Amino acid sequence: MKARDLLSGLGFAARNLARNRRRASIALLIVAVGVIAMVLAEGFVQWIFWAMREGTIQSQLGHVQVVRPGYFKAGAADPFAYLLPGEVEQRQAIENHAGVKLVAPRLSLAGLISHGENTVSFLADGVDPAKEAELSKAFRIVEGRDLSAADAPEVILGRGLARSLDVKPGATVALLASPSTGGVNAVEATVAGIFITGSQAYDDSALRLPIGLGQRLLRAEGAHAWLVLLDETEHTDARLAEFRTRYGGEAGGLEFVPWYERADFYNKTVSLFSKQMLVLRFIIACIIVLSISNMLVMNVLERTGEIGTLLAIGFRRRRILQLFAAEGLMLGLAGGLLGVTLGFGLAELISYVGIPMPPPPGMEEGYRGEVMVTWDLLLSAFAMAFLTTLLAGLYPAWKASRMEIVNALRHNI
């Protein structure tokens, strides 16, 4: 079909739809509401994915973790066999690599923490406070302050762990752990602050301490992992390939693990919500198809005599099919544009106001939700409106094109 014929057909379709403005307005509204619902629902889910992803990266994993080969498989049984050295050229080279913000050491340890008569087990990360200020933005100090220096005798506790010990900032606690030399070692530290994260289970047993204090407690040097923070999460795979090519393998003695391979909860959540969004899309598409198809069938029935006249004066059946299919196409274009425009405006307004959300399972505090709208989402919503209305117009158009001329003309009598 030539461009001029296409424009002529769309103009003819628009005039035909305008003949029954109430019905056309309702159909247009149905398409627009479906698109708006999709933009808002999927935009909210996309924001949840983004918030979970960045929270996971900026509180626990970084974008890339650098470890000794096999650490994540066998490191729990013999953690001291997989220690990385403290300051080496490889770490400095990675930190100076293009697109890298910083490289932060992490020392993992476990043991017992005591205060007064209370003694409970803990899981801890030895960190460099100067690095963690940028890396651990998802950690929120709710009482006291953060760690001050890499060798300061102080700790910060998860809120659940602090409750179990019945301590407040300023209290003195004793940490006990099994060092690399065997036996038991203990150090005293001051509680500098209390933090919360996105996981209540983690807060119930976790603490952080300066990496220097952790090394004294374990009588070991170095760290179990270097956490690499990048400028952009979207560049993770590209930087990962560069790291593996330049520093990995047997020569480098390093293994590079991206964040998504360690984020099991995030991956399962994305999989579950993505399937739910597919179901929602299917439901919206069915509503649009059934509604638009019903409206166009009524148009065909009301214009049976007109169709018979067009066939009688020489219009081809293919041309009749195109004319009525164009009406569905016109509804899709207009409804999709209206829905995308209103959906984007509502998403921005809702994000500005915020969505107060209750605490999800495993968390103590709620959060303020937003709606994340991307060009991919807007194009996807518009494509859904366009394709569903086009599909909805096929049967009515086919029905109109297959009418018998004599029977159709009888409606003019």
N, C-alpha and C positions, 0 to 999 in steps of 0.2 A: 504494500500500500504506500502510495506517495505521501510525502509530508503534508501536502495541501489537502489530500483526501482525508488524512488522519485528523487534521485540524478542523476540517469541515464536519467530520463525523462527531468529534467531541463537542463542537458548537451545537450541532443538531441534538446531541444527547442532553446537553445542558438545558436547551429549550424544552425538551420533552419532560425532563425532571421538574422544571419550573411550572409545568401545567398543573401539578398537584403539589403545591409548596409544603403543605402540612406533612404529607407522607414523605416527601424528600427530606424535609428538615428532621423528621424523626430518624430516618435512615442515616442521615449525616451525623446526627447526635450519637447514634449507637456506635458507629465507626470511631468517632472521636473519643467517646468514653472508653471504648476498648483499648485504644492507643494510650490514653492517659493512664488507665489502670496498669497497663504493661510498663510504661515508663516509670511510674512511681514505685510499683512493686519490685521490678527488677533493679531499679536504681537504688532502692533501699538495701536489697540483697548485695548488690555490688559494693555498696559502702561498707557493709558488714565484712565482706571478703577483704576489702582494702584495710579496714581497721584491724582485723585479726592478723592479716599478713604483716603489716607494719609493726603491730604490737609484738608478734612472735619474733620478728627480726630485731627489734630494738629493745627487747628485754631478755632474750635467751640465746638466740642463735647467730645473730649477725647475718650478713648475706652469704658468706662463705666461711666454713670452718676449716682451719688447717691443722692436721693432726698427723701422728705417725701412722703409717699403713697398718690397718687392722685394729686400731684403737677402739672403734665402736663395736667391734665384734668380740674382742678378747680383753679390752682394757679394764672391765669391771673386775676380772679375776686377778689381774696383776697390773694395777695402774702405774706403778713406778717404772715399769719396763717401757712405757710409752711417753715418757716425759720429753718435751721439747726444751732445748737450751734457752736461756734467758734472752740475751742480746746476740743475734747473729746477723750476718750479712743478708741471708735470705729474708729474714723478717723486715729488715730495713728496705730491701729491694721491693718487696711486695707493697710496703707502705708508700713507697715512692712511685708505684705503678700508676699510670694514667687512670683516672676514674675512681681511685681509692681514697676515701676520707681518712681512715686510720686503721691500724691493726692493734687489737687489744688482747693481752694474754689472759687466759683463764686457767685457774688451778682448781680442780675438783677434789673435794674431800668430804668425808663423813665421819661422824663420831658421836660423842655425848656432850651435852651442854648442861651445866649445873648452876643453880642459884638458890642459896639457902638449902631447903630440904627437897627442892624439886630438881629432878634430873630427867631429861628427855633426849631422844636421838635427834640428830640434825643432818641435813644435807647442805653443803656450802659451796660457794664459788669464791676463790681468791681472785681479786680483781685489782686493776690499777685505777684508782678513783679519777685520775685526770683523764683517762681514756673513756671511762664509763659515763662521764657527764654527757657525752655525745651519743654513745652507743645505747645507753639504758634509759631512753626518754620515757618508756612505758612504765618504768618503776616510779611509784609515787610515794614520797615520804609523807606520812600522815602525822607523825610525832617526831620531835627532835630534828636532827639534821643528817646529811649524808656523810659518807666517809671522807676524811680530810687528806690523808696522805697514804702512799703505798706501803709504808712500814709502821703506821700508827697502831697502837694497841687498842683497837676499837672494832666494834661489829655493828651491823644493822640487822634487825630481826624481822621476819614476816610477822604480821599482826597475830596470826593464829599461834605461832611459836611463842611470841611474847606473852600471850594470854596463858599458855600452858605453864610458863615459868613464873607468871605474875611479876613481870618486870616493867619498868618504865625507863625512858632515856636517862642516863646518868648512873644506872645500876651497874654493878660489877658481876661478871659471869666468868665461869671457868670452862674452857674447852678441852676435851680429851679426845685423842685420836691415836691411831697406830702409825708410827712413823716408818720410814723406809728401812731404818736400822732394826726394826722389831721392837716389841714391848709396847709401852704406852707413854705418851708424852702429853703434857698439859701446859696451857698458857692462860693467863688472865687477860680479860679485855673489858673495856667499858662499852655499854650499850649507847651508841651515838644516836640511833633513831630507829623508827619502826616504819616498815613499808608495806604496801599492798600491790598486788599485780592482778592480772586478769584471771588467775586461778587460785581459788581458796585452798585447794589441796596443797598447792605449792607453798602458799603462805603459812600453812600449818606446820611445816617442817624445815623451811629454808632460812638461811642467813647468808649474809655476805660479810667478808672481812678483807682487809688489804692483803694483796698477794704476798707481801713480805712477811706478814704475820702468819699466813698459811704455810709458807715455806719453813718458817721456824717451827711451827707445830708438826709438820711432816718430816722435818729435817731433810729437806730435798730442795734442789734448785730447779728453776725452769717452770714450765707450765704444761698442762695437758693439751691445750688448744690455743690457737691464735684465731680470734674472731675478726674477720675482715668486713668493714662497713664501706659500702660503695656510695657513690653520688646518687645513683638511680637504681631502684630495684629491677626495672626492666632490662638493665644491662648485665644482670647476674650471669646468664648463660655465656655471653660473649667474654666477660672477664674470666669466668671459670675455665673456658677453653684456653685462654691465654696463659693462665696460671699453670694449668696442667702441662701445657706444652713447654713452658719455660722453666718451671721449678719442680714439676712432678717427676714420676718415674723412679727407677732405682737410683739414678744419679743424685736426684734431689732428696730422696728419702722422705718425701712429704705426700700426704693424701689430701686432696681438696674436695670438700663435701658441701654442696649447695644447701641452702636453708630448707628448701622444700622436701629434701630427702629425710630431714629430721623432724618435720612438722606434721606428725601423723594426725593429730586432732584437727588441724587446719585442713588437711587434704580430705579427711572424711566429711568434714562440715561442708566444704565446697561441693563434694560429690552429691551429698544429700540435698542441699539447697538447689543445686543445678537441676536435679531431676524434678524437684517440686516446681521450678520455674518452667520446665518443659510442659508439665501438666497444666499449669496456669495458661501458658500460651495456647495450648490445644483447646482449653475451655473457651478462651476469648475468641479464638478463630472460629470455633463452632457457633458461638452466639452471633458473630458477624455474618457468617455464611448463611445461617438459617434466616436471620432477620432480613438481610438484603435480598436473598433469593425469594422470600415470600413477597416482599414489596415489588420486585420486578415481575414476578408472575402475575400479580394483580394488575400491573401496568399493561402486560401483554393481553390479559383477558379484556380489559377496558378498551383496548385499541385494536381489537380483532378486525373490525370493519376497516379501519385505516390500513392494517397490514394487508388485507385482501385487496384494497384499492392499489397499494403500491405494487403488489405482485401482478395485478391485472394490467398496469401500465408499463410493465417490463422490468421492474426491479428484480435482480437475481436474488435467489435465496441466500447466497453467501453475503450479499450486501445487507439483507435484512438481519442476518445473524450478527454482522459487524456493528450495525446501528444499535441493536439492543445490548450487545456486549459492551459497547462504548459507554452505556449508561452506568453499568457496574464499575467500569474503569474510572469514570468521572467521579462517582461517589467515593471510590478508593483514594483518588488523588486529593479531592477536597477534604474528605474526612481525615486522611492521614496527615495532611498539612496542618489542619486545625488541631488535631490531637497532639501532634508533636509540639506545636507552638504552645498550647495551653499546658501540656505536660511539663515542658521545660520551665515555664513560668511558675507553675505550682511547685516543682521540685526545688527551684531556687528559693521560693518563699518558705517552704517547709524547712529547708536546710538553714535558712536564716533564723527562723523561730526555734528550731530544734524539736526532736521527738523524744519526750521523756520516757525512757525504757526501764522496766523493773529489772532487778538483778537476775541474770540468767542462771541456770544450774551451775554450781561450782563457784559462784561469785557472791560477795557480800554486798556490793554496791551496784546500783543501776548506772546507766550512762545516757548520754545525749546523742540520739541517732540523727542521721542526715540522709539525704538522697543524693547519690552520686550519678550524675548524668554525663555520659560520654557520647561522642559522635557515633561510635559503633552501636550504642543502644538506640539512639534516635533513628539512625538508618534502619536498624533492625525492626523497630516499631512501625516505621513508615512502610517498609517492605511487607510486613505482615498485613497491614491495612490494604495495601495495593493488591497483593496476591489473593487475599481472601475475598475481597469484593469482585475481583476479576473472575475467580472461581464461582462465586455466587451468581454471576451474571451469565454463565455459560448455559445452564439448563433453560432458563427463561428465553435466552436468545435462540437456542436450538429449537425450542417449542414454537417460537414465533416463526422461524424460518421454514418449519415443516408443515405449516397450515395449508389446507386445501383451499384454493382460490374461491371456488364456488361457495363453500361453507362459510368462509370468512366474509364474503360479500353480503351474505344474507343478514349479517348484523347491521348493515346500513339501511335495511328496509324497516 
